[in-house]
Amino acid sequence: MISRKAMDALKMLGLNLYERKLYAALLARGAATAGELAELSNVPRSRTYDVLESLAEKGFVIIQHSKPIKYVAVEPEEALERVKARLHEELKEMVSRIEEFKTSDAFVELKNLYSKGVSLVEPADLTGSLKGRYALYQRFENMAKSAEKTLDIITTEEGLKELVNVHSGVLQKAADKGVRIRILAPITPNNVKAAEMLKGVAEIKDLNTLQGKMPKIPYGKMFIADGKGAIMTLSGEDTHPSQEVSLWTGSEHFARNFAHSVFEILWNHAEEPEL
């Protein structure tokens, strides 16, 4: 009745197996009773009614209150628009709840608990791996938001463009509150526009100007905030985003005495690009 590919696509929209089977059956019939759909889809009749109610709530089915009750399939394009509208409303409501919670006494209590608890944690316990580029983005943005004095970044040619395309907002906010942002990256014709766009929020130096000054120019990404925490990527640019692996640490010893020291050496020998 329907291909595996189409069923998987419906799963990505949040429909469980019974919902997918019943919606596919209803699309094939246009309109039908619960009994007819149960027989056509092989969904247990005892579950058909509540599953169809769920599909109606999600915008895939219209219930006709006739005798017997009939169910009508919503045209796929309209169903998708209904899903989008519902998700937008749910997201808007969730964001509103989060912002409201951030101003509550309960949130202050949680922050105080964390502050007391984290002081008892060994530096080695404040270290972990990150799987996937999205996890890296999230950790970096949290680091940038919490930075108070400095945010030092070593990145790649493509990584510089990511700072503009993905993180420009959080970098601007950090700069606005007085955080000194320094970026080391190879500047090429491919990313010079990104470097120009970042000039307003950060100091930038070109890793390519280290040619001849050091045996090998560093290639990778490292982020350091206030000399208190650091992130390093362990994968190359050709790694699929979902498989990218990074290491983060809250060890001040590592961040200040190794990561920050390495950054300072490179920064002092690199030169500003001609932008």
Buried (B, 14 or more C-beta within 10 A) or exposed (E): EBEEEBBEEBEEBEBEEBBBBBBBBBBBBEEBBBEBBBBBBEBEEEEBEEBBEBBBEBBBBBEEEEEEEBBBBBEEEEBBEBBEEBEEEEEEEEEEEEEEEEEEEEEEEEEEEEEEEEEEEEEEEBBEEBEBBEBBBEBBBBBBEBBEEBBBBBBBBBBBBBBBEBBBEBBBEBBEEEBEBBBBBBBEEEBBEBBBBBEEBBBBBBBBBBEEEEEEBBEBBBBBBBBBBBBBBEBEEEEEEEEBBBBBBBBBEBBBEBBBEBBEEBBEEBEEBEE
